[in-house]
Amino acid sequence: MSKKLGRGVALVGAGMSKFGAFPDKSGRDLFVEAFQAMRQSVDKGFDPADVETIYIGNFSSDLFEGQSHTAPIMADVIGLTPRPATRIEDACASGGAALRQGVLAIASGLYDVALVGGVEKMTSLPTAEVTDTLAAAADTLYEIPAGFTFPGFYAAIASAYMHKYGLKPEHLMNVALKNHENGALNPNAQFGVTIPAWMEGRKAAAQKKGRPIPTWQNEMEFLHDDRANPMIAWPLRLFDCSPITDGATAVLLVAEEIAQRFTDHPLHIIGSGQASDVALHDRQDLTSLNAARRAAQEAYGMAGITAQDVRLAEVHDCFTIAEIIATEDLGFFAPGDGFKAAEDRVTARDGAKPVNTSGGLKSKGHPVGASGVAQAVEMFKQMRGEAGDRQVAHDLPLGLTHNVGGTGGTCVVHIYERRG
């Protein structure tokens, strides 16, 4: 029997910092930027003193910045002590899990106004140490000693999918091309450039330096070039992988009955699901994430909808194969059909089922604790018609976000509704 929220929850404000690499900024600097952007997005304004509780998604500020006890630090920097502030850690699903806790806090009736944020400052460490920090989200007793890193995990997933369904490397490239198309239209994206434009930039740089000009005829030749797009873990190349990112996000959740105090155009969060799974090495099938399927079923049941009702989705594309599998786990496409849908541009911004209009983790960036909340920011903009040049043209009454932790040990799914 599907469970329902105890009372309605509305999203009335959403903002994010610029995503990228910022050597002169701390995590708290980025969170202030996200909080200020969120305040500006609340149509009728709001008094920060109205915030009653705070949930912050953060994976590992302890290792990335040497700063633990992250949530009260963020509450302090925006002047919201003594409100209760709780850090939520669920690997790369920390932001989505924080959002879920905010939803449940309001639905329970304990609070009327909740601030949910996410923050990660990753680039202070060299790449090798970032890799080691992220590896802590896997099974460190069995998997990491065997030599796996996250590109290796998802390469294994991609290899299994290729063997089972006939996917080719070019199908992964289609996802990267699409998400960079979208990210090029997102002013907050880390990589706000299309892959063809990136290719032309490399040619121009070579000419300027007096070096031989590459002879790529199109973006597929560029993506197949081992020097321009090196192999990271077969079959995943550099452009199949999300980047190391600094960034922060913030959204304001309120009880549905008071939403009109903040805006005439709230989004209603009508479904929330979360599930977990065994470590990757114990799974019977690497081509699907059971936690994602179960979280989606819970969210759909709570919202009283089906996968086919969803008109827009932000999914967890830490690697290109992850987006393809997500679209199948969520029920948008049958198993083995996700890569075909991407090839046919069904998931493009002007397709029947737009996915990752923000640019996704691949192009927008992936500050791991903030990514799940960033997905909600995109829902807020798109479903209210405020996404600018990347705005989806067709009607968007229902949207979905899908946030994965680790190799799928955690997944959080939320359903958003625009009324009127």
Summary of the structure (lengths in Angstrom):
residues: 420
radius of gyration: 20.3
end to end distance: 28.9
largest distance: 67.9
contacts: 1614
relative contact order: 0.20
helix: 42%
strand: 18%
